[in-house]
Amino acid sequence: MKANLFAAVLSLCIVSLPLHAKMEAVSPTYTKTKTSQGKINLNKADVATLAKSVKGIGKKRAESIVRYREEHHGFKTIEELSQVKGLGKQFVKNNLSQLQEVFTLD
């Protein structure tokens, strides 16, 4: 009898725990430097922003993008990313539509 009563009380405690949990909206854990159009400016973004922008662009590739940008006074086209050491023509060709959606040159 005591075991059944204990099990019932324990079950009620476990079931009621989620009812007391605080409800909060989930928000993204990172932010991007975006233009008003929601795109990242390829000629202004920092390494951290670039590294989170497109799958396949990590810290090393982002550093290469910034280095190329500084040496060549910015990008004139998105396709110019194919000239960045570490990215290459094949990466840009395979991901061009996504790169154009994510980046702007404004």
C-alpha positions as CSV (number, residue, x, y, z in Angstrom):
1,M,0.0,0.0,0.0
2,K,2.8,2.4,0.9
3,A,4.7,1.5,-2.2
4,N,1.7,2.2,-4.4
5,L,1.0,5.6,-2.7
6,F,4.7,6.5,-3.0
7,A,4.7,5.6,-6.7
8,A,1.5,7.6,-7.3
9,V,2.9,10.7,-5.6
10,L,6.2,10.3,-7.5
11,S,4.4,10.0,-10.8
12,L,2.4,13.1,-10.2
13,C,5.6,15.1,-9.3
14,I,7.3,13.9,-12.5
15,V,4.3,14.6,-14.7
16,S,3.8,18.1,-13.3
17,L,7.4,19.3,-13.7
18,P,6.9,20.5,-17.3
19,L,3.9,22.5,-16.2
20,H,6.2,24.7,-14.0
21,A,8.9,25.2,-16.6
22,K,9.4,28.7,-17.8
23,M,8.4,29.2,-21.4
24,E,10.9,31.3,-23.5
25,A,11.2,32.0,-27.2
26,V,14.2,30.4,-28.8
27,S,16.4,32.8,-30.7
28,P,19.4,32.2,-32.9
29,T,22.7,32.0,-31.1
30,Y,24.7,34.1,-33.6
31,T,24.1,37.2,-35.7
32,K,25.3,38.1,-39.1
33,T,26.3,41.5,-40.4
34,K,23.6,42.0,-43.0
35,T,22.4,44.7,-45.3
36,S,18.8,45.8,-45.3
37,Q,18.2,43.1,-47.9
38,G,19.3,40.5,-45.4
39,K,22.6,39.8,-47.3
40,I,26.1,39.9,-46.0
41,N,28.3,42.5,-47.6
42,L,31.3,40.6,-49.0
43,N,33.4,43.8,-49.1
44,K,32.8,44.6,-45.4
45,A,32.1,41.4,-43.4
46,D,34.7,40.2,-40.9
47,V,36.2,36.7,-40.6
48,A,33.6,35.5,-38.0
49,T,30.7,36.6,-40.1
50,L,32.1,35.0,-43.3
51,A,32.9,31.8,-41.5
52,K,29.2,31.3,-40.5
53,S,27.8,32.4,-43.8
54,V,27.9,29.4,-46.2
55,K,28.5,25.7,-45.6
56,G,32.0,25.1,-46.7
57,I,33.4,28.5,-45.7
58,G,35.1,28.1,-42.3
59,K,37.6,30.2,-40.5
60,K,40.6,29.5,-42.9
61,R,38.6,30.2,-46.0
62,A,37.1,33.3,-44.4
63,E,40.6,34.6,-43.6
64,S,41.6,34.0,-47.2
65,I,38.5,35.9,-48.4
66,V,39.5,38.9,-46.2
67,R,43.1,38.7,-47.3
68,Y,42.2,38.7,-51.0
69,R,39.7,41.5,-50.5
70,E,42.4,43.7,-48.9
71,E,45.0,42.9,-51.5
72,H,42.6,43.6,-54.4
73,H,40.7,46.5,-53.0
74,G,37.4,44.6,-52.7
75,F,35.4,42.3,-54.8
76,K,33.8,43.4,-58.1
77,T,31.7,40.3,-58.6
78,I,30.6,37.3,-56.5
79,E,32.3,35.0,-59.1
80,E,35.6,36.7,-58.2
81,L,35.6,34.4,-55.1
82,S,36.9,31.7,-57.4
83,Q,40.2,33.6,-57.4
84,V,40.6,33.3,-53.6
85,K,43.2,30.8,-52.6
86,G,41.5,27.9,-50.8
87,L,38.1,28.4,-52.5
88,G,38.7,27.7,-56.1
89,K,36.6,27.6,-59.3
90,Q,34.9,24.3,-58.5
91,F,33.7,25.5,-55.0
92,V,32.3,28.7,-56.5
93,K,30.7,26.9,-59.5
94,N,29.0,24.3,-57.2
95,N,27.8,26.9,-54.7
96,L,27.2,30.0,-56.9
97,S,23.5,30.3,-56.4
98,Q,23.8,30.0,-52.6
99,L,26.7,32.5,-52.7
100,Q,24.6,35.0,-54.7
101,E,21.7,34.6,-52.2
102,V,23.9,35.1,-49.1
103,F,26.4,37.8,-50.3
104,T,26.1,41.3,-51.7
105,L,28.7,43.8,-52.9
106,D,27.0,47.0,-51.9
